[in-house]
Structures are given as C-alpha cells and as structure tokens.
Amino acid sequence: MWNRQFTDHREAVPGDRRTSAGPVRIWNSRADGVVHPERTDPALVSDEDCTSVQELIARSTPEGGRQQRRYALTRLLVCEVCGRRMAGHWVKGRAGYRCRHGHTSAQPAAEDAPRWMYRSEASLVQDLIAANPELVGLADAGDVAAYLKART
C-alpha cells in the first residue's frame, strides 16, 4: 500500500521552504491509499504465523508471561502535600502509587523539598475504608475505585 501519508511543510509562502514552520506527516483518507492487487515482495512469514502473532499481541494479559500491571485507583488520588495526581507505580511486586511533587530523576530535588511519597494500593484501600463508613463492605481496590468514580 502506498499514498497513506503526505508531508506538509507548513510554508507561509507556498513553494518557499524557507518560510516553513517544520514538516508534519499527515494521514490521507483511506480512499486515497493505493493497494497493489498482487504481492510485490516475497512473504517473510506465512499468513497464518502473522495472524497468530497479531492475536498474541492483542491479548490484554499474555499467557505464561508477565501479567499486565493494573492500577485501580489511577486518576483518583491527589497528593495532600502538593495537590498533584498520584501516579501508578509498581512497588515490591504490587500496585502502588507515588508522588514526586513535580520532580524528575533527571534533576535533583532541592534540599528543602518534601520527600517523595510511596503507598501500596492495599494500604491505601484499607485507609480509605477505615476513614469512610460508606466504603465498609467493599472487597477490593476495584470496588473502591468504582464507588469513587460513580460519585466523582
């Protein structure tokens, strides 16, 4: 297939690349794409192998491999120190959340900056249930997240 994309140079004066704001790749509509009716190159893998690999890639949790990490409370937790959303982070083999208060590992934090906060999902759920009588009876982080999302 060809003619799927084109490069727009975003020129202020058409034809004068010196006035370009920089090239951008833009997708053409599907109707503009051209598909050759015959294979032009020999196949590197069989159609069956290609299809089976695509099915493996599309699975949400791979068989026999590492499970996909899930964070039930994503976008629901806000750091009380800086007011930023806490990010999902794998902590000691389990889901957890952290806040780095706007700092990154690329730049060292100031000496007076608050320490980064790490909490496991299990301990957060226990604390939420203990602090809110309405949550008593909810089984896990998924139930707590569904409750919180329903009440914004």
Stockholm file with secondary structure:
# STOCKHOLM 1.0

chainA/1-152         MWNRQFTDHREAVPGDRRTSAGPVRIWNSRADGVVHPERTDPALVSDEDCTSVQELIARSTPEGGRQQRRYALTRLLVCEVCGRRMAGHWVKGRAGYRCRHGHTSAQPAAEDAPRWMYRSEASLVQDLIAANPELVGLADAGDVAAYLKART
#=GR chainA/1-152 SS CBCSEEEECCBSSTTCGGGBCCCEEEECCGGGCBCCSSCSSCCSSCHHHHHHHHHHHHCSSCTTSCCCCCCTTTTTCBCTTTCCBCEEEEETTEEEEEECTTCCTTSCCCTTSCCCEEEEHHHHHHHHHHHCGGGTTCCSHHHHHHHHHHTC
#=GC SS_cons         CBCSEEEECCBSSTTCGGGBCCCEEEECCGGGCBCCSSCSSCCSSCHHHHHHHHHHHHCSSCTTSCCCCCCTTTTTCBCTTTCCBCEEEEETTEEEEEECTTCCTTSCCCTTSCCCEEEEHHHHHHHHHHHCGGGTTCCSHHHHHHHHHHTC
//
